[in-house]
Amino acid sequence: MSTRATPHASTHYELRLEGHLDEHWSTWFGGLTLCREDDGTTTLRGVVADQAELHGLLAKVRDLGATLLSVRTVDSPDPAAGMPS
């Protein structure tokens, strides 16, 4: 059975962008966590309330002129979450 989020459920997302964004863009992207990756990309991670908010984030990527590489849902905002220390 597939566990897809309902249209009204908050979901954790990762948006990968080409290039490195400065940390101050995190606020503009609704407080998503901004990670500059070693491969020269930026990953935005966080909770997105609904599809309308996701489309708003995608519009901001467009307005910034950034190249969107991928969008995916994740189980948690931190890939290391739930791993034993």
Phi and psi restraints in degrees (range 20) as a CNS / XPLOR table:
assign (resid 1 and name C) (resid 2 and name N)
       (resid 2 and name CA) (resid 2 and name C) 1.0 -78.9 20.0 2
assign (resid 2 and name N) (resid 2 and name CA)
       (resid 2 and name C) (resid 3 and name N) 1.0 142.0 20.0 2
assign (resid 2 and name C) (resid 3 and name N)
       (resid 3 and name CA) (resid 3 and name C) 1.0 -111.7 20.0 2
assign (resid 3 and name N) (resid 3 and name CA)
       (resid 3 and name C) (resid 4 and name N) 1.0 69.8 20.0 2
assign (resid 3 and name C) (resid 4 and name N)
       (resid 4 and name CA) (resid 4 and name C) 1.0 -84.2 20.0 2
assign (resid 4 and name N) (resid 4 and name CA)
       (resid 4 and name C) (resid 5 and name N) 1.0 145.0 20.0 2
assign (resid 4 and name C) (resid 5 and name N)
       (resid 5 and name CA) (resid 5 and name C) 1.0 -68.8 20.0 2
assign (resid 5 and name N) (resid 5 and name CA)
       (resid 5 and name C) (resid 6 and name N) 1.0 144.8 20.0 2
assign (resid 5 and name C) (resid 6 and name N)
       (resid 6 and name CA) (resid 6 and name C) 1.0 -74.8 20.0 2
assign (resid 6 and name N) (resid 6 and name CA)
       (resid 6 and name C) (resid 7 and name N) 1.0 160.2 20.0 2
assign (resid 6 and name C) (resid 7 and name N)
       (resid 7 and name CA) (resid 7 and name C) 1.0 -58.4 20.0 2
assign (resid 7 and name N) (resid 7 and name CA)
       (resid 7 and name C) (resid 8 and name N) 1.0 -19.4 20.0 2
assign (resid 7 and name C) (resid 8 and name N)
       (resid 8 and name CA) (resid 8 and name C) 1.0 -107.9 20.0 2
assign (resid 8 and name N) (resid 8 and name CA)
       (resid 8 and name C) (resid 9 and name N) 1.0 5.7 20.0 2
assign (resid 8 and name C) (resid 9 and name N)
       (resid 9 and name CA) (resid 9 and name C) 1.0 -96.8 20.0 2
assign (resid 9 and name N) (resid 9 and name CA)
       (resid 9 and name C) (resid 10 and name N) 1.0 141.0 20.0 2
assign (resid 9 and name C) (resid 10 and name N)
       (resid 10 and name CA) (resid 10 and name C) 1.0 -69.1 20.0 2
assign (resid 10 and name N) (resid 10 and name CA)
       (resid 10 and name C) (resid 11 and name N) 1.0 142.4 20.0 2
assign (resid 10 and name C) (resid 11 and name N)
       (resid 11 and name CA) (resid 11 and name C) 1.0 -135.6 20.0 2
assign (resid 11 and name N) (resid 11 and name CA)
       (resid 11 and name C) (resid 12 and name N) 1.0 144.9 20.0 2
assign (resid 11 and name C) (resid 12 and name N)
       (resid 12 and name CA) (resid 12 and name C) 1.0 -83.2 20.0 2
assign (resid 12 and name N) (resid 12 and name CA)
       (resid 12 and name C) (resid 13 and name N) 1.0 133.2 20.0 2
assign (resid 12 and name C) (resid 13 and name N)
       (resid 13 and name CA) (resid 13 and name C) 1.0 -127.0 20.0 2
assign (resid 13 and name N) (resid 13 and name CA)
       (resid 13 and name C) (resid 14 and name N) 1.0 155.2 20.0 2
assign (resid 13 and name C) (resid 14 and name N)
       (resid 14 and name CA) (resid 14 and name C) 1.0 -124.3 20.0 2
assign (resid 14 and name N) (resid 14 and name CA)
       (resid 14 and name C) (resid 15 and name N) 1.0 127.1 20.0 2
assign (resid 14 and name C) (resid 15 and name N)
       (resid 15 and name CA) (resid 15 and name C) 1.0 -115.3 20.0 2
assign (resid 15 and name N) (resid 15 and name CA)
       (resid 15 and name C) (resid 16 and name N) 1.0 122.9 20.0 2
assign (resid 15 and name C) (resid 16 and name N)
       (resid 16 and name CA) (resid 16 and name C) 1.0 -102.2 20.0 2
assign (resid 16 and name N) (resid 16 and name CA)
       (resid 16 and name C) (resid 17 and name N) 1.0 130.9 20.0 2
assign (resid 16 and name C) (resid 17 and name N)
       (resid 17 and name CA) (resid 17 and name C) 1.0 -120.8 20.0 2
assign (resid 17 and name N) (resid 17 and name CA)
       (resid 17 and name C) (resid 18 and name N) 1.0 148.4 20.0 2
assign (resid 17 and name C) (resid 18 and name N)
       (resid 18 and name CA) (resid 18 and name C) 1.0 -73.2 20.0 2
assign (resid 18 and name N) (resid 18 and name CA)
       (resid 18 and name C) (resid 19 and name N) 1.0 136.7 20.0 2
assign (resid 18 and name C) (resid 19 and name N)
       (resid 19 and name CA) (resid 19 and name C) 1.0 88.2 20.0 2
assign (resid 19 and name N) (resid 19 and name CA)
       (resid 19 and name C) (resid 20 and name N) 1.0 172.4 20.0 2
assign (resid 19 and name C) (resid 20 and name N)
       (resid 20 and name CA) (resid 20 and name C) 1.0 -103.7 20.0 2
assign (resid 20 and name N) (resid 20 and name CA)
       (resid 20 and name C) (resid 21 and name N) 1.0 129.8 20.0 2
assign (resid 20 and name C) (resid 21 and name N)
       (resid 21 and name CA) (resid 21 and name C) 1.0 -100.2 20.0 2
assign (resid 21 and name N) (resid 21 and name CA)
       (resid 21 and name C) (resid 22 and name N) 1.0 147.2 20.0 2
assign (resid 21 and name C) (resid 22 and name N)
       (resid 22 and name CA) (resid 22 and name C) 1.0 -71.8 20.0 2
assign (resid 22 and name N) (resid 22 and name CA)
       (resid 22 and name C) (resid 23 and name N) 1.0 155.8 20.0 2
assign (resid 22 and name C) (resid 23 and name N)
       (resid 23 and name CA) (resid 23 and name C) 1.0 -58.1 20.0 2
assign (resid 23 and name N) (resid 23 and name CA)
       (resid 23 and name C) (resid 24 and name N) 1.0 -31.4 20.0 2
assign (resid 23 and name C) (resid 24 and name N)
       (resid 24 and name CA) (resid 24 and name C) 1.0 -61.8 20.0 2
assign (resid 24 and name N) (resid 24 and name CA)
       (resid 24 and name C) (resid 25 and name N) 1.0 -17.8 20.0 2
assign (resid 24 and name C) (resid 25 and name N)
       (resid 25 and name CA) (resid 25 and name C) 1.0 -71.3 20.0 2
assign (resid 25 and name N) (resid 25 and name CA)
       (resid 25 and name C) (resid 26 and name N) 1.0 -17.0 20.0 2
assign (resid 25 and name C) (resid 26 and name N)
       (resid 26 and name CA) (resid 26 and name C) 1.0 -56.6 20.0 2
assign (resid 26 and name N) (resid 26 and name CA)
       (resid 26 and name C) (resid 27 and name N) 1.0 -42.5 20.0 2
assign (resid 26 and name C) (resid 27 and name N)
       (resid 27 and name CA) (resid 27 and name C) 1.0 -62.8 20.0 2
assign (resid 27 and name N) (resid 27 and name CA)
       (resid 27 and name C) (resid 28 and name N) 1.0 -43.0 20.0 2
assign (resid 27 and name C) (resid 28 and name N)
       (resid 28 and name CA) (resid 28 and name C) 1.0 -64.3 20.0 2
assign (resid 28 and name N) (resid 28 and name CA)
       (resid 28 and name C) (resid 29 and name N) 1.0 -30.2 20.0 2
assign (resid 28 and name C) (resid 29 and name N)
       (resid 29 and name CA) (resid 29 and name C) 1.0 -93.0 20.0 2
assign (resid 29 and name N) (resid 29 and name CA)
       (resid 29 and name C) (resid 30 and name N) 1.0 34.3 20.0 2
assign (resid 29 and name C) (resid 30 and name N)
       (resid 30 and name CA) (resid 30 and name C) 1.0 69.0 20.0 2
assign (resid 30 and name N) (resid 30 and name CA)
       (resid 30 and name C) (resid 31 and name N) 1.0 25.5 20.0 2
assign (resid 30 and name C) (resid 31 and name N)
       (resid 31 and name CA) (resid 31 and name C) 1.0 81.4 20.0 2
assign (resid 31 and name N) (resid 31 and name CA)
       (resid 31 and name C) (resid 32 and name N) 1.0 11.4 20.0 2
assign (resid 31 and name C) (resid 32 and name N)
       (resid 32 and name CA) (resid 32 and name C) 1.0 -61.5 20.0 2
assign (resid 32 and name N) (resid 32 and name CA)
       (resid 32 and name C) (resid 33 and name N) 1.0 148.4 20.0 2
assign (resid 32 and name C) (resid 33 and name N)
       (resid 33 and name CA) (resid 33 and name C) 1.0 -72.4 20.0 2
assign (resid 33 and name N) (resid 33 and name CA)
       (resid 33 and name C) (resid 34 and name N) 1.0 132.9 20.0 2
assign (resid 33 and name C) (resid 34 and name N)
       (resid 34 and name CA) (resid 34 and name C) 1.0 -110.8 20.0 2
assign (resid 34 and name N) (resid 34 and name CA)
       (resid 34 and name C) (resid 35 and name N) 1.0 123.1 20.0 2
assign (resid 34 and name C) (resid 35 and name N)
       (resid 35 and name CA) (resid 35 and name C) 1.0 -123.3 20.0 2
assign (resid 35 and name N) (resid 35 and name CA)
       (resid 35 and name C) (resid 36 and name N) 1.0 122.4 20.0 2
assign (resid 35 and name C) (resid 36 and name N)
       (resid 36 and name CA) (resid 36 and name C) 1.0 -86.9 20.0 2
assign (resid 36 and name N) (resid 36 and name CA)
       (resid 36 and name C) (resid 37 and name N) 1.0 116.6 20.0 2
assign (resid 36 and name C) (resid 37 and name N)
       (resid 37 and name CA) (resid 37 and name C) 1.0 -88.3 20.0 2
assign (resid 37 and name N) (resid 37 and name CA)
       (resid 37 and name C) (resid 38 and name N) 1.0 156.7 20.0 2
assign (resid 37 and name C) (resid 38 and name N)
       (resid 38 and name CA) (resid 38 and name C) 1.0 -64.6 20.0 2
assign (resid 38 and name N) (resid 38 and name CA)
       (resid 38 and name C) (resid 39 and name N) 1.0 -22.4 20.0 2
assign (resid 38 and name C) (resid 39 and name N)
       (resid 39 and name CA) (resid 39 and name C) 1.0 -84.0 20.0 2
assign (resid 39 and name N) (resid 39 and name CA)
       (resid 39 and name C) (resid 40 and name N) 1.0 8.0 20.0 2
assign (resid 39 and name C) (resid 40 and name N)
       (resid 40 and name CA) (resid 40 and name C) 1.0 88.3 20.0 2
assign (resid 40 and name N) (resid 40 and name CA)
       (resid 40 and name C) (resid 41 and name N) 1.0 10.0 20.0 2
assign (resid 40 and name C) (resid 41 and name N)
       (resid 41 and name CA) (resid 41 and name C) 1.0 -107.0 20.0 2
assign (resid 41 and name N) (resid 41 and name CA)
       (resid 41 and name C) (resid 42 and name N) 1.0 168.4 20.0 2
assign (resid 41 and name C) (resid 42 and name N)
       (resid 42 and name CA) (resid 42 and name C) 1.0 -120.6 20.0 2
assign (resid 42 and name N) (resid 42 and name CA)
       (resid 42 and name C) (resid 43 and name N) 1.0 135.1 20.0 2
assign (resid 42 and name C) (resid 43 and name N)
       (resid 43 and name CA) (resid 43 and name C) 1.0 -112.6 20.0 2
assign (resid 43 and name N) (resid 43 and name CA)
       (resid 43 and name C) (resid 44 and name N) 1.0 127.8 20.0 2
assign (resid 43 and name C) (resid 44 and name N)
       (resid 44 and name CA) (resid 44 and name C) 1.0 -102.7 20.0 2
assign (resid 44 and name N) (resid 44 and name CA)
       (resid 44 and name C) (resid 45 and name N) 1.0 126.9 20.0 2
assign (resid 44 and name C) (resid 45 and name N)
       (resid 45 and name CA) (resid 45 and name C) 1.0 -128.6 20.0 2
assign (resid 45 and name N) (resid 45 and name CA)
       (resid 45 and name C) (resid 46 and name N) 1.0 143.1 20.0 2
assign (resid 45 and name C) (resid 46 and name N)
       (resid 46 and name CA) (resid 46 and name C) 1.0 162.4 20.0 2
assign (resid 46 and name N) (resid 46 and name CA)
       (resid 46 and name C) (resid 47 and name N) 1.0 -178.6 20.0 2
assign (resid 46 and name C) (resid 47 and name N)
       (resid 47 and name CA) (resid 47 and name C) 1.0 -83.5 20.0 2
assign (resid 47 and name N) (resid 47 and name CA)
       (resid 47 and name C) (resid 48 and name N) 1.0 133.2 20.0 2
assign (resid 47 and name C) (resid 48 and name N)
       (resid 48 and name CA) (resid 48 and name C) 1.0 -118.1 20.0 2
assign (resid 48 and name N) (resid 48 and name CA)
       (resid 48 and name C) (resid 49 and name N) 1.0 123.2 20.0 2
assign (resid 48 and name C) (resid 49 and name N)
       (resid 49 and name CA) (resid 49 and name C) 1.0 -63.9 20.0 2
assign (resid 49 and name N) (resid 49 and name CA)
       (resid 49 and name C) (resid 50 and name N) 1.0 -40.0 20.0 2
assign (resid 49 and name C) (resid 50 and name N)
       (resid 50 and name CA) (resid 50 and name C) 1.0 -164.2 20.0 2
assign (resid 50 and name N) (resid 50 and name CA)
       (resid 50 and name C) (resid 51 and name N) 1.0 179.7 20.0 2
assign (resid 50 and name C) (resid 51 and name N)
       (resid 51 and name CA) (resid 51 and name C) 1.0 -63.7 20.0 2
assign (resid 51 and name N) (resid 51 and name CA)
       (resid 51 and name C) (resid 52 and name N) 1.0 -33.4 20.0 2
assign (resid 51 and name C) (resid 52 and name N)
       (resid 52 and name CA) (resid 52 and name C) 1.0 -63.1 20.0 2
assign (resid 52 and name N) (resid 52 and name CA)
       (resid 52 and name C) (resid 53 and name N) 1.0 -42.7 20.0 2
assign (resid 52 and name C) (resid 53 and name N)
       (resid 53 and name CA) (resid 53 and name C) 1.0 -66.2 20.0 2
assign (resid 53 and name N) (resid 53 and name CA)
       (resid 53 and name C) (resid 54 and name N) 1.0 -39.4 20.0 2
assign (resid 53 and name C) (resid 54 and name N)
       (resid 54 and name CA) (resid 54 and name C) 1.0 -60.5 20.0 2
assign (resid 54 and name N) (resid 54 and name CA)
       (resid 54 and name C) (resid 55 and name N) 1.0 -44.8 20.0 2
assign (resid 54 and name C) (resid 55 and name N)
       (resid 55 and name CA) (resid 55 and name C) 1.0 -64.0 20.0 2
assign (resid 55 and name N) (resid 55 and name CA)
       (resid 55 and name C) (resid 56 and name N) 1.0 -34.7 20.0 2
assign (resid 55 and name C) (resid 56 and name N)
       (resid 56 and name CA) (resid 56 and name C) 1.0 -64.3 20.0 2
assign (resid 56 and name N) (resid 56 and name CA)
       (resid 56 and name C) (resid 57 and name N) 1.0 -40.9 20.0 2
assign (resid 56 and name C) (resid 57 and name N)
       (resid 57 and name CA) (resid 57 and name C) 1.0 -64.5 20.0 2
assign (resid 57 and name N) (resid 57 and name CA)
       (resid 57 and name C) (resid 58 and name N) 1.0 -41.7 20.0 2
assign (resid 57 and name C) (resid 58 and name N)
       (resid 58 and name CA) (resid 58 and name C) 1.0 -63.8 20.0 2
assign (resid 58 and name N) (resid 58 and name CA)
       (resid 58 and name C) (resid 59 and name N) 1.0 -36.4 20.0 2
assign (resid 58 and name C) (resid 59 and name N)
       (resid 59 and name CA) (resid 59 and name C) 1.0 -65.5 20.0 2
assign (resid 59 and name N) (resid 59 and name CA)
       (resid 59 and name C) (resid 60 and name N) 1.0 -36.5 20.0 2
assign (resid 59 and name C) (resid 60 and name N)
       (resid 60 and name CA) (resid 60 and name C) 1.0 -66.2 20.0 2
assign (resid 60 and name N) (resid 60 and name CA)
       (resid 60 and name C) (resid 61 and name N) 1.0 -39.1 20.0 2
assign (resid 60 and name C) (resid 61 and name N)
       (resid 61 and name CA) (resid 61 and name C) 1.0 -59.8 20.0 2
assign (resid 61 and name N) (resid 61 and name CA)
       (resid 61 and name C) (resid 62 and name N) 1.0 -45.8 20.0 2
assign (resid 61 and name C) (resid 62 and name N)
       (resid 62 and name CA) (resid 62 and name C) 1.0 -60.8 20.0 2
assign (resid 62 and name N) (resid 62 and name CA)
       (resid 62 and name C) (resid 63 and name N) 1.0 -47.6 20.0 2
assign (resid 62 and name C) (resid 63 and name N)
       (resid 63 and name CA) (resid 63 and name C) 1.0 -64.0 20.0 2
assign (resid 63 and name N) (resid 63 and name CA)
       (resid 63 and name C) (resid 64 and name N) 1.0 -31.4 20.0 2
assign (resid 63 and name C) (resid 64 and name N)
       (resid 64 and name CA) (resid 64 and name C) 1.0 -72.5 20.0 2
assign (resid 64 and name N) (resid 64 and name CA)
       (resid 64 and name C) (resid 65 and name N) 1.0 -21.1 20.0 2
assign (resid 64 and name C) (resid 65 and name N)
       (resid 65 and name CA) (resid 65 and name C) 1.0 82.4 20.0 2
assign (resid 65 and name N) (resid 65 and name CA)
       (resid 65 and name C) (resid 66 and name N) 1.0 15.5 20.0 2
assign (resid 65 and name C) (resid 66 and name N)
       (resid 66 and name CA) (resid 66 and name C) 1.0 -81.6 20.0 2
assign (resid 66 and name N) (resid 66 and name CA)
       (resid 66 and name C) (resid 67 and name N) 1.0 152.5 20.0 2
assign (resid 66 and name C) (resid 67 and name N)
       (resid 67 and name CA) (resid 67 and name C) 1.0 -89.6 20.0 2
assign (resid 67 and name N) (resid 67 and name CA)
       (resid 67 and name C) (resid 68 and name N) 1.0 119.9 20.0 2
assign (resid 67 and name C) (resid 68 and name N)
       (resid 68 and name CA) (resid 68 and name C) 1.0 -83.1 20.0 2
assign (resid 68 and name N) (resid 68 and name CA)
       (resid 68 and name C) (resid 69 and name N) 1.0 121.6 20.0 2
assign (resid 68 and name C) (resid 69 and name N)
       (resid 69 and name CA) (resid 69 and name C) 1.0 -94.4 20.0 2
assign (resid 69 and name N) (resid 69 and name CA)
       (resid 69 and name C) (resid 70 and name N) 1.0 -38.3 20.0 2
assign (resid 69 and name C) (resid 70 and name N)
       (resid 70 and name CA) (resid 70 and name C) 1.0 -163.0 20.0 2
assign (resid 70 and name N) (resid 70 and name CA)
       (resid 70 and name C) (resid 71 and name N) 1.0 157.5 20.0 2
assign (resid 70 and name C) (resid 71 and name N)
       (resid 71 and name CA) (resid 71 and name C) 1.0 -135.5 20.0 2
assign (resid 71 and name N) (resid 71 and name CA)
       (resid 71 and name C) (resid 72 and name N) 1.0 129.8 20.0 2
assign (resid 71 and name C) (resid 72 and name N)
       (resid 72 and name CA) (resid 72 and name C) 1.0 -148.8 20.0 2
assign (resid 72 and name N) (resid 72 and name CA)
       (resid 72 and name C) (resid 73 and name N) 1.0 152.7 20.0 2
assign (resid 72 and name C) (resid 73 and name N)
       (resid 73 and name CA) (resid 73 and name C) 1.0 -86.7 20.0 2
assign (resid 73 and name N) (resid 73 and name CA)
       (resid 73 and name C) (resid 74 and name N) 1.0 147.9 20.0 2
assign (resid 73 and name C) (resid 74 and name N)
       (resid 74 and name CA) (resid 74 and name C) 1.0 -131.4 20.0 2
assign (resid 74 and name N) (resid 74 and name CA)
       (resid 74 and name C) (resid 75 and name N) 1.0 158.4 20.0 2
assign (resid 74 and name C) (resid 75 and name N)
       (resid 75 and name CA) (resid 75 and name C) 1.0 -70.1 20.0 2
assign (resid 75 and name N) (resid 75 and name CA)
       (resid 75 and name C) (resid 76 and name N) 1.0 -31.1 20.0 2
assign (resid 75 and name C) (resid 76 and name N)
       (resid 76 and name CA) (resid 76 and name C) 1.0 -148.3 20.0 2
assign (resid 76 and name N) (resid 76 and name CA)
       (resid 76 and name C) (resid 77 and name N) 1.0 161.4 20.0 2
assign (resid 76 and name C) (resid 77 and name N)
       (resid 77 and name CA) (resid 77 and name C) 1.0 -69.2 20.0 2
assign (resid 77 and name N) (resid 77 and name CA)
       (resid 77 and name C) (resid 78 and name N) 1.0 -18.9 20.0 2
assign (resid 77 and name C) (resid 78 and name N)
       (resid 78 and name CA) (resid 78 and name C) 1.0 -124.2 20.0 2
assign (resid 78 and name N) (resid 78 and name CA)
       (resid 78 and name C) (resid 79 and name N) 1.0 116.3 20.0 2
assign (resid 78 and name C) (resid 79 and name N)
       (resid 79 and name CA) (resid 79 and name C) 1.0 -58.0 20.0 2
assign (resid 79 and name N) (resid 79 and name CA)
       (resid 79 and name C) (resid 80 and name N) 1.0 -23.3 20.0 2
assign (resid 79 and name C) (resid 80 and name N)
       (resid 80 and name CA) (resid 80 and name C) 1.0 -85.7 20.0 2
assign (resid 80 and name N) (resid 80 and name CA)
       (resid 80 and name C) (resid 81 and name N) 1.0 -6.9 20.0 2
assign (resid 80 and name C) (resid 81 and name N)
       (resid 81 and name CA) (resid 81 and name C) 1.0 -61.5 20.0 2
assign (resid 81 and name N) (resid 81 and name CA)
       (resid 81 and name C) (resid 82 and name N) 1.0 138.4 20.0 2
assign (resid 81 and name C) (resid 82 and name N)
       (resid 82 and name CA) (resid 82 and name C) 1.0 85.4 20.0 2
assign (resid 82 and name N) (resid 82 and name CA)
       (resid 82 and name C) (resid 83 and name N) 1.0 -6.1 20.0 2
assign (resid 82 and name C) (resid 83 and name N)
       (resid 83 and name CA) (resid 83 and name C) 1.0 -84.4 20.0 2
assign (resid 83 and name N) (resid 83 and name CA)
       (resid 83 and name C) (resid 84 and name N) 1.0 139.9 20.0 2
assign (resid 83 and name C) (resid 84 and name N)
       (resid 84 and name CA) (resid 84 and name C) 1.0 -64.9 20.0 2
assign (resid 84 and name N) (resid 84 and name CA)
       (resid 84 and name C) (resid 85 and name N) 1.0 146.5 20.0 2
